[in-house]
Amino acid sequence: MAFKIEYTHQAEIDIYQAIDYYLTNASRKTAKSFYKKLIEAENSLISISHFQIIYDDFHRFPMKTFPYIIIYKIENEKQIIRIYRVFHTSQNPEKYP
């Protein structure tokens, strides 16, 4: 059975803010590219779910091309990868979840 990806509400907000930022400050093409890279990262997480542990049971996975990391936990018994944040790495380190 393959893992299923689920996003927390905060992770969804992070994604909407990133897409809105790229639409406003770059282009529609860049926003689409960000979303495409996010989907690629999801697919990578499903195949190599136990990536770098950063704290307790939290893992992080860097996105390609864009300066974001995906912060997630693995719920093995439920076969879920729960994404808690999609964090921009250039933000103030005090905001780091």
C-alpha positions, 0 to 999 in steps of 0.5 A: 500500500502506497503512502498518501499525502495530506496537508495541514491547513497551515501547509495549504496556506503556505502553498497559496501564499507562494503561488500568489507571490509568484503570480504577483511578483514574477509570472503565471509561468513561474507560479505553475512551475512552482506548483509542478515542482511541489507535485514532483516533491510529493512523488519523491516523498512517496518513494523515499519518505524517510528523508532527513530528520530535523527534530523528533519525528519531523523530516524535511525535504528540499524542493528543486529549483525553488527555495522551499523545504517541505516539513512533514511527519510519517504516520506509518500505521495510517500510511500517511505523509502529513505535510505541516509546512512548505517553508521558504528558506529565505525567511527569518530563521525565527519563523522556522517551524 
